[in-house]
Amino acid sequence: MTPLGRYLETLRRRRGLQQSQLAAEVGVQPCYISAMENGRKGPASPPIMSKIIQALELTPSEEQALALGRIVRHPFK
């Protein structure tokens, strides 16, 4: 599991959402959320990340921490 995946899972669980619920709100398959959380998929594209941020109703500090997880995972992208 990557720092991004671990944090995404933490945020999702804090809000009482299952992977399938978050996926439905974002417009992706549940396996996509699972793959992100388990490090089998890198960070989502900016439009998908925006939808995740909106679906989870992240605070500015949570959003920043999620973005840092993305930077740590792919520092040159």
TITOR-225764 format. One record per residue (C-alpha): x, z, y; residue number from 1; residue in one letter. Coordinates in steps of 0.5 Angstrom, whole numbers, plus 500, padded with zeros to 3 digits. Layout:
! TITOR-225764
    u    w    v  resi  resn
    X    Z    Y   NUM     A
...
//
This chain:
! TITOR-225764
    u    w    v  resi  resn
  500  500  500     1     M
  503  498  507     2     T
  502  503  513     3     P
  497  498  516     4     L
  493  498  509     5     G
  493  506  509     6     R
  491  506  516     7     Y
  485  501  515     8     L
  483  505  509     9     E
  483  512  513    10     T
  479  509  519    11     L
  474  506  514    12     R
  473  512  510    13     R
  472  516  516    14     R
  467  512  518    15     R
  463  513  512    16     G
  464  506  510    17     L
  465  502  503    18     Q
  469  496  503    19     Q
  463  492  502    20     S
  460  495  508    21     Q
  466  493  512    22     L
  466  486  509    23     A
  459  485  511    24     A
  460  487  518    25     E
  466  483  519    26     V
  464  477  515    27     G
  469  477  509    28     V
  469  478  502    29     Q
  470  485  500    30     P
  476  483  496    31     C
  479  481  503    32     Y
  478  488  505    33     I
  481  491  499    34     S
  487  486  499    35     A
  489  488  506    36     M
  488  496  504    37     E
  492  495  498    38     N
  498  491  501    39     G
  496  484  497    40     R
  494  481  504    41     K
  498  481  510    42     G
  494  483  517    43     P
  488  479  518    44     A
  488  473  524    45     S
  486  476  531    46     P
  479  474  530    47     P
  478  478  524    48     I
  482  483  527    49     M
  477  483  533    50     S
  471  484  528    51     K
  474  489  524    52     I
  476  493  531    53     I
  469  492  533    54     Q
  466  494  526    55     A
  469  500  526    56     L
  468  502  533    57     E
  475  504  534    58     L
  478  508  540    59     T
  483  505  544    60     P
  489  509  541    61     S
  486  508  534    62     E
  486  500  536    63     E
  493  501  538    64     Q
  495  504  532    65     A
  492  499  528    66     L
  496  494  532    67     A
  502  497  531    68     L
  501  497  523    69     G
  500  490  524    70     R
  507  489  528    71     I
  511  493  523    72     V
  508  489  517    73     R
  510  482  520    74     H
  515  484  526    75     P
  516  476  527    76     F
  509  473  527    77     K
//
